[in-house]
Amino acid sequence: MGRGARLLSAILGIALFQGGAAPLKAQGLPGGASTLNEIHGDWSLACAASEAAPRCAISQTLVSEQNRQRVLGIELQATGSAVSGALLLPFGLDLSRGARLSIDAADPLPPLSIATCLPAGCIAPVALPAGAVSAMRAGSVLDVEVVAADTGQAVVFSLSLSGFTAALNRIVALDGS
């Protein structure tokens, strides 16, 4: 896992785990491993064993083609049938407008509020309804629309959904449900 991915994981992990996301059921990782990292299409899966239970999340990071710096990141967890997590957004956004998700150019979901900004970017908590998760499983692109503060223009970041279903299924399998 690269430095940027570790930073994203650490930042979003703090937001997710302190934000009330429930840990997986008390069982170890395969083979008694203390960590597990896998790639499923364009999604990364990371698990870490803890005293209570493993904590797993799937993530994707978009990087700028010009300077290879992170532009946007998303990290999601599955808790039972719920999927929640956080978006890590760039600076320079109209925070009052939040972020809007849409799957394969369908009508956008209700806007996500931007909760806080940290040195690495701004965080918007994500709680996906079952219909959105189903659409993501069948879809190919998750668009994240934000508004630039300086121009008022919409900016759309596109995340690939290739491997999303496999990664999410893997978390559910590790959960044992």
SERO-4910 file (N, C-alpha, C, O; in steps of 0.05 Angstrom, whole numbers):
BEGIN
 pado doro    nc1    nc2    nc3   cac1   cac2   cac3    cc1    cc2    cc3    oc1    oc2    oc3
  Met    A     17    -23      0      0      0      0     18     25      0     37     26     16
  Gly    A     13     44    -18     30     67    -20     25     87      2      6     84     18
  Arg    A     43    107      4     41    127     25     14    141     25      2    146     46
  Gly    A      5    149      1    -21    163     -1    -44    146      8    -63    155     21
  Ala    A    -43    120      0    -64    102      8    -64     98     38    -86     96     51
  Arg    A    -40     96     50    -39     92     79    -50    117     93    -64    115    113
  Leu    A    -43    141     83    -53    166     95    -83    168     93    -97    174    112
  Leu    A    -94    161     69   -123    161     66   -136    142     85   -156    148     98
  Ser    A   -124    118     87   -136     98    104   -135    107    133   -154    103    148
  Ala    A   -113    120    142   -111    129    169   -131    151    175   -145    151    195
  Ile    A   -134    170    156   -152    193    160   -181    183    160   -196    190    178
  Leu    A   -188    168    140   -216    158    139   -222    138    161   -244    136    170
  Gly    A   -202    123    168   -205    103    190   -213    117    216   -230    108    231
  Ile    A   -200    140    221   -207    155    245   -236    165    243   -251    162    263
  Ala    A   -244    175    220   -271    185    217   -291    162    219   -312    165    231
  Leu    A   -285    139    207   -304    117    208   -306    104    235   -328    100    245
  Phe    A   -283     98    247   -284     82    272   -292     99    296   -304     89    315
  Gln    A   -287    125    295   -296    142    317   -324    151    312   -337    161    330
  Gly    A   -333    148    287   -360    157    280   -382    137    286   -405    141    278
  Gly    A   -375    116    299   -396     97    307   -400     73    290   -418     57    294
  Ala    A   -383     69    270   -385     45    253   -379     21    270   -359     20    284
  Ala    A   -396      1    269   -393    -23    285   -371    -41    274   -368    -43    249
  Pro    A   -355    -53    291   -335    -72    281   -347    -97    271   -371   -103    276
  Leu    A   -331   -112    256   -341   -138    247   -344   -157    270   -334   -152    292
  Lys    A   -358   -180    266   -362   -199    287   -335   -209    297   -315   -210    281
  Ala    A   -334   -217    321   -309   -226    333   -300   -253    321   -309   -274    329
  Gln    A   -282   -251    302   -270   -274    290   -244   -264    277   -242   -240    270
  Gly    A   -225   -281    274   -199   -272    264   -199   -270    234   -218   -278    220
  Leu    A   -177   -260    223   -173   -259    195   -164   -287    185   -154   -302    202
  Pro    A   -166   -293    160   -158   -319    149   -129   -325    157   -111   -308    155
  Gly    A   -124   -350    165    -97   -358    171    -85   -345    196    -61   -347    201
  Gly    A   -102   -332    212    -92   -319    236    -76   -294    230    -61   -284    248
  Ala    A    -78   -283    206    -63   -259    198    -71   -235    215    -94   -233    224
  Ser    A    -53   -216    219    -59   -191    233    -69   -170    214    -82   -151    223
  Thr    A    -62   -172    188    -72   -154    168    -79   -169    143    -69   -191    139
  Leu    A    -96   -158    127   -103   -170    101   -107   -147     81   -122   -128     87
  Asn    A    -93   -148     59    -96   -128     37   -101   -143     11    -86   -161      4
  Glu    A   -122   -135     -3   -129   -147    -28   -138   -126    -48   -146   -104    -40
  Ile    A   -135   -133    -73   -145   -115    -95   -167   -130   -109   -165   -153   -116
  His    A   -189   -116   -113   -212   -126   -128   -219   -105   -149   -232    -86   -143
  Gly    A   -210   -110   -173   -214    -91   -195   -200    -65   -187   -176    -64   -182
  Asp    A   -216    -43   -186   -205    -17   -179   -208    -10   -150   -202     12   -141
  Trp    A   -217    -30   -134   -221    -25   -105   -200    -41    -89   -193    -63    -96
  Ser    A   -191    -28    -68   -173    -41    -49   -188    -49    -24   -205    -34    -15
  Leu    A   -181    -72    -13   -193    -81     12   -171    -82     32   -150    -93     27
  Ala    A   -175    -72     56   -156    -73     78   -170    -81    103   -190    -70    110
  Cys    A   -158   -100    117   -168   -108    144   -145   -108    163   -122   -114    156
  Ala    A   -151   -101    188   -131   -102    209   -145   -116    233   -167   -110    240
  Ala    A   -130   -135    245   -141   -149    268   -138   -130    292   -118   -116    295
  Ser    A   -157   -132    309   -156   -117    335   -164   -137    357   -171   -160    351
  Glu    A   -163   -128    381   -170   -145    403   -199   -155    401   -205   -178    407
  Ala    A   -217   -137    394   -245   -144    393   -252   -160    367   -265   -181    369
  Ala    A   -244   -149    344   -252   -162    319   -236   -148    297   -226   -126    300
  Pro    A   -234   -161    274   -221   -147    251   -237   -123    242   -262   -123    245
  Arg    A   -224   -104    232   -237    -80    220   -229    -80    191   -205    -79    184
  Cys    A   -249    -80    173   -244    -81    145   -258    -58    130   -279    -49    139
  Ala    A   -246    -49    109   -258    -28     92   -248    -32     64   -227    -43     59
  Ile    A   -264    -22     45   -256    -21     17   -252      8     10   -266     26     20
  Ser    A   -234     13     -9   -228     41    -15   -219     44    -44   -212     25    -57
  Gln    A   -220     68    -54   -210     76    -80   -200    104    -78   -212    121    -65
  Thr    A   -178    109    -91   -166    136    -91   -162    145   -120   -151    130   -136
  Leu    A   -171    169   -126   -165    182   -152   -141    199   -149   -139    215   -130
  Val    A   -123    197   -168    -99    214   -168    -98    231   -193   -108    223   -214
  Ser    A    -86    254   -191    -83    272   -214    -63    260   -234    -42    251   -226
  Glu    A    -70    261   -259    -52    251   -279    -28    270   -282     -6    261   -290
  Gln    A    -32    296   -276    -10    315   -279     12    312   -258     35    311   -264
  Asn    A      4    310   -232     24    310   -211     22    285   -193     37    283   -173
  Arg    A      5    266   -200      2    241   -185     -6    245   -155     -2    227   -139
  Gln    A    -17    268   -148    -27    273   -121    -56    264   -119    -71    265   -139
  Arg    A    -64    256    -95    -92    248    -90   -111    272    -94   -106    294    -85
  Val    A   -132    266   -109   -153    286   -114   -178    279    -97   -191    297    -87
  Leu    A   -184    253    -95   -208    245    -81   -204    217    -71   -190    201    -84
  Gly    A   -216    210    -49   -215    183    -38   -242    176    -26   -257    193    -17
  Ile    A   -248    150    -27   -272    140    -14   -264    114      0   -248     98     -9
  Glu    A   -276    111     24   -272     87     40   -299     79     51   -313     95     62
  Leu    A   -305     53     48   -332     43     56   -329     18     72   -310      2     69
  Gln    A   -347     14     91   -349    -10    107   -377    -21    104   -396     -7     99
  Ala    A   -379    -48    108   -405    -61    108   -410    -70    137   -394    -84    148
  Thr    A   -433    -61    148   -441    -70    175   -469    -81    172   -488    -66    169
  Gly    A   -470   -108    173   -496   -120    167   -504   -114    138   -488   -120    120
  Ser    A   -527   -103    134   -536    -96    107   -529    -67    100   -535    -58     78
  Ala    A   -519    -52    119   -513    -24    114   -485    -20    103   -466    -35    110
  Val    A   -482     -1     86   -455      7     75   -452     37     81   -468     53     74
  Ser    A   -430     42     96   -425     70    103   -395     75    103   -379     56    100
  Gly    A   -387    100    104   -359    107    104   -355    137    101   -370    152    113
  Ala    A   -336    144     85   -329    172     82   -316    178     55   -302    161     44
  Leu    A   -321    202     46   -307    213     23   -286    232     33   -291    247     52
  Leu    A   -262    232     21   -242    251     27   -240    269      2   -231    260    -19
  Leu    A   -248    294      4   -250    312    -18   -228    333    -17   -216    338      3
  Pro    A   -223    345    -41   -202    366    -41   -211    392    -29   -235    396    -23
  Phe    A   -192    410    -24   -198    437    -14   -209    453    -37   -208    445    -60
  Gly    A   -220    477    -31   -229    495    -51   -258    491    -59   -266    499    -81
  Leu    A   -273    477    -43   -301    471    -49   -320    490    -35   -314    501    -14
  Asp    A   -344    494    -46   -365    507    -32   -377    487    -12   -393    470    -19
  Leu    A   -367    489     12   -375    469     32   -405    468     38   -415    447     44
  Ser    A   -418    490     35   -447    491     40   -463    475     20   -486    467     25
  Arg    A   -451    469     -3   -465    453    -24   -461    424    -21   -475    408    -33
  Gly    A   -442    415     -4   -437    387      0   -427    373    -25   -415    385    -42
  Ala    A   -432    347    -25   -424    330    -48   -448    313    -56   -464    305    -38
  Arg    A   -451    308    -81   -474    291    -91   -463    267   -106   -445    269   -122
  Leu    A   -474    244    -99   -465    219   -112   -487    211   -133   -511    214   -128
  Ser    A   -478    201   -155   -496    189   -175   -483    165   -187   -458    164   -190
  Ile    A   -499    145   -194   -489    120   -205   -497    118   -234   -521    120   -240
  Asp    A   -478    116   -252   -483    113   -281   -501    136   -291   -520    130   -306
  Ala    A   -496    160   -283   -510    184   -292   -540    184   -285   -555    199   -296
  Ala    A   -548    168   -266   -576    168   -256   -580    193   -239   -561    207   -233
  Asp    A   -605    197   -230   -610    219   -212   -593    217   -188   -589    195   -177
  Pro    A   -582    240   -179   -564    239   -156   -578    232   -130   -602    237   -127
  Leu    A   -563    221   -112   -572    216    -85   -574    242    -70   -563    262    -80
  Pro    A   -588    244    -47   -588    269    -32   -559    278    -25   -542    261    -22
  Pro    A   -555    304    -24   -528    314    -19   -516    304      8   -530    301     28
  Leu    A   -490    300      7   -475    293     31   -464    318     43   -452    334     29
  Ser    A   -467    321     69   -455    344     83   -425    340     87   -417    318     92
  Ile    A   -410    361     84   -382    360     89   -378    365    119   -384    387    128
  Ala    A   -369    345    134   -368    347    163   -346    364    174   -349    379    193
  Thr    A   -322    361    162   -299    375    172   -277    375    151   -278    360    132
  Cys    A   -257    392    155   -234    392    138   -209    388    155   -207    400    177
  Leu    A   -191    371    146   -167    365    159   -144    372    140   -149    380    117
  Pro    A   -119    371    149    -97    378    131    -97    362    104    -86    372     85
  Ala    A   -108    338    104   -107    322     80   -131    327     61   -131    318     38
  Gly    A   -152    341     71   -176    346     55   -200    348     72   -199    347     97
  Cys    A   -223    350     59   -249    352     73   -263    325     72   -263    311     52
  Ile    A   -277    319     94   -290    293     98   -320    296     97   -331    313    111
  Ala    A   -333    280     81   -362    278     80   -370    249     87   -363    231     73
  Pro    A   -384    246    109   -393    219    116   -413    208     95   -428    224     84
  Val    A   -412    183     90   -429    170     70   -445    147     83   -433    131     97
  Ala    A   -471    147     79   -488    125     87   -505    118     63   -523    133     55
  Leu    A   -499     95     51   -512     88     26   -538     72     31   -537     51     45
  Pro    A   -560     81     20   -585     65     22   -582     39      6   -566     38    -13
  Ala    A   -598     19     12   -597     -7     -1   -599     -4    -32   -586    -18    -47
  Gly    A   -617     13    -41   -620     17    -70   -595     27    -83   -589     19   -106
  Ala    A   -581     45    -70   -556     55    -81   -534     33    -82   -519     32   -101
  Val    A   -533     17    -61   -514     -5    -61   -520    -24    -84   -501    -33    -97
  Ser    A   -545    -31    -88   -553    -49   -110   -545    -36   -137   -535    -50   -154
  Ala    A   -550    -10   -140   -542      3   -165   -512      3   -169   -503      0   -191
  Met    A   -497      7   -147   -468      6   -149   -458    -22   -157   -440    -24   -173
  Arg    A   -471    -42   -146   -463    -70   -153   -467    -75   -183   -451    -89   -195
  Ala    A   -488    -64   -194   -494    -68   -222   -482    -47   -241   -481    -50   -265
  Gly    A   -472    -25   -229   -463     -3   -245   -434     -4   -253   -419    -23   -247
  Ser    A   -425     18   -267   -398     19   -276   -383     44   -266   -359     45   -264
  Val    A   -398     66   -260   -386     91   -251   -401    104   -229   -426    106   -230
  Leu    A   -387    112   -208   -398    128   -186   -387    156   -189   -363    161   -186
  Asp    A   -404    175   -196   -396    203   -199   -400    218   -172   -420    214   -158
  Val    A   -380    234   -166   -381    251   -142   -381    280   -152   -361    289   -164
  Glu    A   -402    295   -148   -404    322   -158   -402    341   -134   -416    339   -114
  Val    A   -384    360   -137   -380    382   -118   -379    408   -133   -379    408   -157
  Val    A   -380    430   -118   -379    457   -130   -354    472   -121   -349    473    -97
  Ala    A   -340    482   -141   -316    498   -134   -323    524   -121   -342    538   -131
  Ala    A   -310    531   -100   -317    555    -85   -310    580   -101   -325    600    -99
  Asp    A   -289    581   -116   -280    605   -130   -297    611   -155   -301    634   -161
  Thr    A   -306    590   -169   -320    595   -194   -350    588   -193   -365    598   -210
  Gly    A   -358    573   -173   -386    564   -171   -393    543   -191   -416    536   -194
  Gln    A   -373    532   -205   -377    512   -225   -377    484   -213   -362    478   -194
  Ala    A   -394    467   -224   -394    439   -215   -369    425   -224   -360    429   -247
  Val    A   -358    408   -207   -335    391   -214   -344    363   -208   -354    357   -187
  Val    A   -339    345   -228   -348    317   -225   -323    299   -225   -307    300   -243
  Phe    A   -321    283   -205   -300    262   -203   -314    235   -207   -335    230   -196
  Ser    A   -302    218   -224   -314    192   -230   -297    170   -218   -273    168   -224
  Leu    A   -310    153   -202   -297    130   -191   -307    105   -205   -331    103   -211
  Ser    A   -289     87   -212   -296     62   -225   -310     43   -205   -301     42   -182
  Leu    A   -330     30   -213   -343      9   -197   -334    -19   -204   -345    -38   -194
  Ser    A   -313    -20   -221   -302    -46   -227   -289    -59   -202   -271    -47   -190
  Gly    A   -299    -82   -194   -290    -95   -171   -305    -88   -145   -300   -101   -124
  Phe    A   -323    -69   -146   -338    -61   -122   -353    -85   -111   -352    -89    -87
  Thr    A   -368    -99   -128   -384   -122   -118   -366   -143   -105   -373   -153    -83
  Ala    A   -344   -150   -118   -326   -170   -106   -315   -161    -80   -313   -177    -61
  Ala    A   -306   -136    -78   -295   -125    -53   -316   -124    -31   -310   -132     -8
  Leu    A   -340   -116    -37   -361   -115    -17   -368   -143     -8   -372   -148     16
  Asn    A   -371   -161    -27   -376   -189    -20   -355   -200     -2   -361   -216     17
  Arg    A   -330   -193     -7   -308   -203     10   -310   -193     39   -306   -208     58
  Ile    A   -318   -168     42   -322   -157     69   -344   -173     83   -342   -180    107
  Val    A   -366   -177     69   -388   -192     81   -379   -220     88   -387   -230    109
  Ala    A   -363   -233     71   -353   -260     77   -335   -259    102   -336   -277    119
  Leu    A   -318   -239    104   -301   -237    128   -317   -232    153   -309   -239    175
  Asp    A   -340   -219    149   -358   -213    172   -371   -239    181   -380   -241    205
  Gly    A   -373   -259    164   -386   -284    171   -416   -284    169   -429   -303    178
  Ser    A   -427   -262    158   -457   -262    156   -466   -271    129   -490   -272    124
***
